[in-house]
Amino acid sequence: MAYADSSSSSAITPAPVVVSSPSTMAPTTPFYSHIQLTQVQHLVRIILDEHNYVLWKTQFLLILEAHDLDMYVDGTLSPPPTWILSSLSENVVARVFGLTNSHEVWDHLAQLFSSASEARLNQIRRELQTIRKGSLTMHDYFLKAKKLSDALATSGKPVSNYELQSMLLSSLDTAYDAIVTTLTATLVEIPLTDFQAHLLAFEMRLHHQSTALASTTMVNMVVVHDSSSPSPSH
């Protein structure tokens, strides 16, 4: 009896290779995370106006870098600018009207404010370098200088404690010569809080001396007046 050749009848047909058509390929349009952008909107607390660009930009960049989102403003990705506009004042929004993506808005803001911000920083530094105590209390004098110093620091141009202390000492009048000499020798080592405490203590000492001197002068005037007055006749 003849048998059929099983090897020829059971040959395996290879599976066809499926090639995806262009219509089934993954989309190339960048995907923007609405959740991430919304988070940025809520985290940015400073509203950009005509005077605080450096502070606003510093905060914005820190938030973007912390969430790995800086590609949204450096041109790698360019989502609509709505999420940036929410942190701008009305006047600033009007100046970027018509721009269509976040990268354009970011660059335009830099062009608008960078030179003005640099001029403002120079002005603050000059104010700090020429600060005078005048009639201010030591507390108010120190607070005024610290406020200017903090403004420079938040704008990316910090002043060292040594520089700040040197500026404060150089502007004191001769009544403070003793403490100026003492503190000048220790500026590199002394913390800012201790520096302030020494100045406040010296101011209090001067105040006590002035009060005591005024009291002594008043007593002497009374004594002189009494001694020069004619004795009452009997």
C-alpha positions as MATLAB code, in Angstrom:
seq = 'MAYADSSSSSAITPAPVVVSSPSTMAPTTPFYSHIQLTQVQHLVRIILDEHNYVLWKTQFLLILEAHDLDMYVDGTLSPPPTWILSSLSENVVARVFGLTNSHEVWDHLAQLFSSASEARLNQIRRELQTIRKGSLTMHDYFLKAKKLSDALATSGKPVSNYELQSMLLSSLDTAYDAIVTTLTATLVEIPLTDFQAHLLAFEMRLHHQSTALASTTMVNMVVVHDSSSPSPSH';
ca = [
       0.000    0.000    0.000;
       1.393    3.403   -0.948;
       1.644    6.198    1.583;
       1.680    9.911    0.793;
       4.800   11.893    1.660;
       3.802   13.733    4.851;
       6.701   16.163    4.609;
       5.312   17.760    1.476;
       1.715   17.983    2.628;
       2.438   19.507    6.089;
       4.726   22.348    5.013;
       4.326   25.423    7.292;
       3.411   28.649    5.591;
       5.285   31.614    7.171;
       3.129   34.342    8.762;
       2.822   37.482    6.702;
       4.802   40.537    7.798;
       2.511   43.440    8.615;
       3.878   46.872    7.794;
       2.165   49.796    9.487;
       0.798   52.378    7.161;
       1.494   56.066    7.806;
      -2.010   56.424    9.185;
      -1.256   53.924   11.995;
       2.096   55.434   13.067;
       2.374   57.297   16.407;
       1.667   61.003   16.061;
       4.661   63.324   15.871;
       2.914   66.324   17.403;
       4.517   67.134   20.789;
       2.460   66.131   23.815;
       2.037   68.804   26.458;
       1.127   67.679   29.939;
      -1.839   69.773   30.996;
      -1.356   68.593   34.561;
       2.283   69.718   34.664;
       1.525   73.120   33.164;
      -1.345   73.620   35.573;
       1.005   72.842   38.454;
       3.389   75.536   37.262;
       0.564   78.067   37.122;
      -0.265   77.381   40.758;
       3.365   77.409   41.924;
       4.290   80.787   40.432;
       3.332   83.271   43.136;
       4.888   86.410   41.664;
       2.956   88.364   39.042;
       5.295   89.960   36.522;
       5.006   93.741   36.308;
       7.234   96.521   35.003;
       9.666   96.314   37.934;
      10.225   92.700   39.019;
      11.289   90.797   35.900;
      14.485   89.325   37.367;
      12.699   88.128   40.496;
       9.837   86.670   38.440;
      12.200   84.947   36.009;
      14.338   83.522   38.818;
      11.307   81.976   40.507;
       9.887   80.700   37.202;
      13.123   78.999   36.160;
      13.560   77.336   39.549;
      10.069   75.858   39.263;
      10.591   74.705   35.669;
      13.926   73.067   36.464;
      12.543   71.394   39.590;
       9.802   69.758   37.497;
      12.010   69.143   34.434;
       9.875   71.476   32.326;
      12.451   73.975   31.050;
      12.004   72.558   27.528;
       8.701   74.473   27.431;
      10.500   77.821   27.234;
      13.862   77.021   25.617;
      12.329   76.211   22.223;
      12.481   72.405   22.471;
       8.707   72.359   22.905;
       6.407   75.299   22.366;
       2.970   74.861   23.893;
       0.439   77.699   23.827;
       1.443   80.571   26.134;
      -1.673   80.494   28.333;
       0.171   79.003   31.307;
       2.746   81.846   31.229;
       0.179   84.589   30.681;
      -1.509   83.698   33.962;
       1.566   85.000   35.815;
       1.682   88.364   33.999;
       0.038   91.622   34.993;
      -2.517   93.136   32.616;
      -0.018   95.707   31.328;
       2.553   93.028   30.532;
      -0.019   90.738   28.889;
      -0.858   93.583   26.510;
       2.801   93.722   25.470;
       2.900   90.068   24.387;
      -0.510   90.033   22.737;
      -0.541   88.049   19.483;
       2.382   85.740   20.297;
       1.364   82.149   19.706;
       3.580   79.954   21.876;
       5.424   79.952   25.181;
       8.912   80.211   23.659;
       7.997   83.407   21.783;
       6.516   84.941   24.929;
       9.547   83.978   27.031;
      12.035   85.483   24.572;
       9.981   88.638   24.070;
       9.775   89.235   27.815;
      13.556   88.900   28.038;
      13.980   91.510   25.294;
      11.525   93.853   26.989;
      12.900   93.739   30.498;
      16.517   92.577   30.576;
      18.138   95.969   30.003;
      15.696   97.730   32.313;
      16.306   95.127   35.016;
      20.067   95.569   34.777;
      19.650   99.319   35.177;
      17.427   98.752   38.214;
      20.015   96.447   39.798;
      22.719   99.065   39.283;
      20.478  101.641   40.934;
      19.905   99.382   43.960;
      23.629   98.745   44.311;
      24.344  102.493   44.203;
      21.708  103.069   46.891;
      23.392  100.467   49.058;
      26.868  101.877   48.481;
      25.770  105.415   49.376;
      23.418  104.568   52.251;
      23.567  106.897   55.269;
      22.258  106.410   58.769;
      21.360  110.052   59.345;
      18.491  110.306   61.825;
      17.496  106.654   61.424;
      17.696  104.329   64.386;
      20.309  101.606   64.054;
      17.517   99.063   63.632;
      15.940  100.999   60.741;
      19.347  101.725   59.200;
      20.258   98.036   59.211;
      16.796   97.058   57.937;
      17.040   99.504   55.025;
      20.438   98.143   53.988;
      19.315   94.528   54.383;
      16.270   95.163   52.196;
      18.483   96.509   49.400;
      20.877   93.589   49.830;
      18.018   91.080   49.672;
      16.709   92.718   46.488;
      20.093   92.155   44.849;
      20.265   88.571   46.105;
      16.845   87.598   44.758;
      17.821   89.116   41.417;
      20.887   86.934   41.108;
      23.414   89.628   42.122;
      24.049   88.897   45.809;
      26.206   91.047   48.049;
      28.406   89.152   50.491;
      28.007   89.724   54.225;
      31.501   91.205   54.250;
      30.544   93.774   51.603;
      27.288   94.652   53.348;
      28.958   95.093   56.731;
      31.729   97.214   55.211;
      29.158   99.500   53.574;
      27.236   99.876   56.825;
      30.342  100.733   58.850;
      31.736  103.187   56.317;
      28.574  105.290   56.521;
      28.489  105.741   60.311;
      29.470  109.082   61.842;
      32.386  109.657   64.224;
      30.317  108.819   67.308;
      30.630  105.180   66.241;
      34.400  105.217   65.640;
      35.118  102.863   68.546;
      32.759  100.119   67.382;
      33.734  100.647   63.732;
      37.377   99.975   64.630;
      36.457   96.866   66.612;
      34.128   95.376   64.010;
      36.353   96.178   61.035;
      38.981   93.846   62.476;
      36.519   90.942   62.694;
      34.308   91.307   59.600;
      35.475   88.090   57.968;
      34.565   86.006   61.015;
      31.471   87.646   62.495;
      27.969   86.506   61.412;
      25.547   89.162   60.235;
      23.235   88.685   63.230;
      26.110   89.216   65.674;
      27.249   92.232   63.684;
      23.806   93.790   64.022;
      23.678   92.982   67.748;
      26.994   94.781   68.351;
      25.763   97.894   66.544;
      22.474   97.923   68.455;
      24.285   97.503   71.777;
      26.675  100.342   70.978;
      23.794  102.593   69.951;
      22.089  101.883   73.280;
      25.310  102.725   75.105;
      25.556  106.034   73.251;
      21.939  106.771   74.110;
      22.539  106.113   77.813;
      25.655  108.292   77.787;
      23.780  111.090   76.054;
      20.895  110.841   78.520;
      23.254  110.833   81.506;
      25.160  113.817   80.134;
      21.947  115.740   79.567;
      20.813  115.004   83.135;
      24.165  116.081   84.574;
      24.096  119.275   82.549;
      20.598  120.046   83.747;
      21.571  119.485   87.397;
      24.622  121.723   87.022;
      22.527  124.461   85.475;
      20.088  124.302   88.381;
      22.909  124.425   90.927;
      24.541  127.382   89.201;
      21.223  129.165   88.974;
      20.484  128.594   92.654;
      23.907  129.731   93.765;
      23.751  132.905   91.717;
      20.305  133.891   92.882;
      20.268  136.657   95.552;
      19.442  135.515   99.044;
      16.033  136.623  100.281;
      16.207  139.592  102.645;
      15.022  139.155  106.218;
];
